[in-house]
């Protein structure tokens, strides 16, 4: 009986921590989803740009001993700027119908950004500032880390701000119009290229939040984070349903919770293997994701 109680408490604790940290996966998934929804193309550079933005924030922390909030703000601005550069280099001047060229260009930019980070940091992990990392809230047998709670709260605020932007502003209206009918949007006077560029900036800002929150919750930034975050962001995007923002949010929480459960049950060496297996399960039994509807021709 004691063993059952112990495992129940530990698994519940793992789920709590996983959901809190999974909010960062949701942000990465939303970023992939935003760009795919606007251009129907995958931006493979997205997670790398998000972490690169966090490194830009870290420059302010290292050189000027800036407070954590200023570091986070610099990460958001830096990631937005990188996102805009990626749009012009990898997407703006490549023909719309050439999806493979844009995909390969973004893959090349992914490795290029990663190499810049590796050379700038000598591939060494760097300490990233956090808030409330010395706070632990006790709820019965469960403990909630203050830094993870802060990460979760910031992520939710970012999601709410994005929802307001998409459904209560002219930019959001233009973005949704371009996503649904690009030619019709042009006929209505919407500048498609400017709208797509603005979408990359917004997605970059969201990525800056995600990258800085990942650094704050883990406590370090490392070039080794780029590939795992990219893969998990894509997994969240596929599980949630390509083009579905609510799906990306739910899938991020799901992946975060299951990742921590697998970590507790099977250990760190097998954790990611089961997350990959989860992707295959969805591709077989629900290939269109949690909320995405199957596309049909009119």
N, C-alpha and C positions, 0 to 999 in steps of 0.2 A: 504493500500500500504506500509506504514512504517513497519507493522508487517511482510509482505512478504520479504521486503528487510532485515530486522533484522534476520529472520530465515534463509534466503539464505546465509547471511554472516556467521552466527554462524555454520551452517552445513558445509559450505566450510572450515571454520577454523577447525572444528572437523576433517574433512577428511585430511587436511594438517597435523595436529598433529598426527592423527592416522597412516598415511602412514610413517611419519618419525619414530615413535616409532615401527610401524609394522616391520621395518627392523630387529629388534631384534627377533621377532617371526620367520622371514625368516631364520635367523641364526640357531635358535633352530630346525626348521623344516628341514633345510639342514643337521644338525647333525644326526637327526633321520634317514633321507633318506640315508645318506652315509653308516651308519652301516647296515641298512636294505638292501641296494643295495649290500653290500659286503658279508653279511652272511645270508640274507633273514630271519633275526630275529630282533625283536624289543628290543632295549635297554631301558628299562623303567627308568634306573638310570640316563639317559643323562642330563635332566634338573637339577636334584638335584646335579649332579657332576659339572655342569656349575656354579650354584650358590655357591657351596662349594669352587670352584676355586676363585670366587669373594671374599669370606670370607678370603681365604688365602692372597689375595692381601690386604684386609682390615687390616690384622695383621701388615703388613709393615707400613700402614698408622697410625695405633694406637700406635705401639711400637716405631717406628723410625721416625715418622712424614715425611714419604717419599712423594715425589711429586706424583701427580695423574698419570702421565705416568708410573712411576715405579710400582705403585699399579696395573694398568691395565696389565703391563707386568708380574707381579707376579701372577695375576689371570690366565693369559693364560697358564703359565708354570704349575701352580698348577692344573688346570683343565685337562691339558694334562696328568699329572702324575696320577691323579685319574682315568682318562679314561683307561690308560694302566692297572692299578690295577684291575679295573672292568672287563676288558677283560680276564685277567688270572684267576680271581676268578669265574666269572659267565659264561664264554663262552669257554675258551681255552680247558678245560679238560672235558667238557660235550659233549657226542656224538652228532655229527652234526644232525642226524635225530631226536633227542629228543628236539623239539622246545619248548614244554611246560616246561621242566626242566629249560632251559635257561631263558625263560620268567619269571618264578617264582623266579629264582635266582636273576635276575635283579630287580624284585619288592622288594625282601628282601633287596637287597643292597640299593635301594631307601630309604626305611624306616630306614635302618641303618645309612646312611649318614645324613638323616634328624634328627635323634635322636642325632647324634654327634654334629650337629650344634646347636640344641636346648639346649643341656647340656653345650656347650661351651659358649653360649651367654645368658643363662638363659631365652631363648625364647623372648628376648627383641630386638626391632628394633635398628639397629646401623646406624649412619650417614655414607654415602659413598661419597667420593670426586667426584666432577664433574668439567668439563671444560666448560668455556663460559656460565655458568649458569646465569651470570649477563648481558648477551647480548640479545637484542631483536631487530630483524630486522623488520622494518615496510614496508609492501608492500600494499599501499593503506589502505583499511580497515582491512587488515590481518596482524597478527603478527607472526613471526617465531622465536621460542625460540632458542637461540644459542646452548644450550646443546643438544637439540633434533637434530639440524642440524649437530652437531659434531657426535652424535650417528649414524645418517644416513650415514654420510660420511665414518666413520670407518667401518660400516657394508658393504657398497658398496666396499670399498677397500678389505675387507676380502673375499667377494664373488669373486672379480676379482682374488685375489691371489689363491683361491681354484680352480677356473677355470683353471688358468695357471698350477697349480700342477697336476690336473687331466688329462689335454690334452697336456702338453708340457714337462712332466718329466717321467722318468722310473717308479717311484713309482705310478704315475697316470695310466700309461699303465698297470702295474701289478695289480692295484686295479680294473681296468675295466675288465681285463682278468679274474681275480678270480670271479668277480661279474657275468660275463656272462657264463663261463664254468670253474668251479673249477678244475675238473679232467684234462681237456685239459691244463689248466694253470700249473698244477703239472707236466704233461708230458713235458712241455716246459721248465722245470727247475725253475719255480717260487715257492718260499717257501710260501705256503698259510698262514701258521700260522704267519709268520713274516709280511706278507702283511696285514693280518687282524689286527695284533697288531699295525702296523703303521697307519692303517685307524682309529683305536680308538684314537691314539695320535692326528692325524690331526683333527678328529671330536672334541676331547677334547679341542684343541687349539681354534677351532671355538666357542665351548661352553664357553670357558673362556672369549672370546671377548663379546659374547652375555650376559653372566652373569654380567660382569663388566659394560657393556653399559646399562643394565637394572637398575643396582644400580645407575649409574651416572644420568640416566634420571629421576628415581623416587626420588633419593636423599637419600634413605635408603636401607638397606638389612634386610630382616626379614624371619624367617622360614616359615611364612605364604605364602611366594611367591612360595614355592616349588611346591605345588599341582596345583595352577592355571597355572604356567608356563609349567608344565608337560602336563596338559590337553590341553592347547592351542597349544603347540608344536605338540602333536598328531593330533589335529584337522587340523592344517596347513599341516601336512604330508599327512593325508587322503584326504583333499580337493585338495591338489596339485597333488596327485597321488603317491602311494607308489613307491619309486625308482626314482622319477622325481625331479631333483634339480631345473630346471626352474619352475616347478609346485610349489615347496616349496617356492620359492622366491615370485612368484605372489600371492600365497595364504597367505603368511605372510603379505604382503601389504594390501590385501583384508580384512583379519581378523582385522588388526590394524585399518583400516579406518571404517569398520562397527562397531567395538567395540566402537569407539569414537562417532559415530552417535547415537548408542543405548544409550550411556551414556548421551548424550545431550537430546535425546527425551524422554527416559524412566527412566533415573536415574541409580545410581550405583547398586541399589538392583536388577534390572532386566537385567542389561547389559549382564552378563555371560549367563543368561538363553537364550537370543536370539542368542548368539554365538553357544550354543549347538543346538538350533533349526536349525541354518545354516548347521551344520554338518549333521543332519538328512535329510535336503533337498538334500544335495549332495549325501548322501548314497542312497536315493530313485531315484533321477533323473539322477545322474551321479556318480555311485558308484566307477568308476575307476579313478576319479579325473579329474582335469582340462586338464592335458597333457598326462596322462598315457594311453597307449593303452591296450585294453583287451588282456590278455594272452591267446594264443591258442596252443594246442598241435600240434606238427608236425605229 
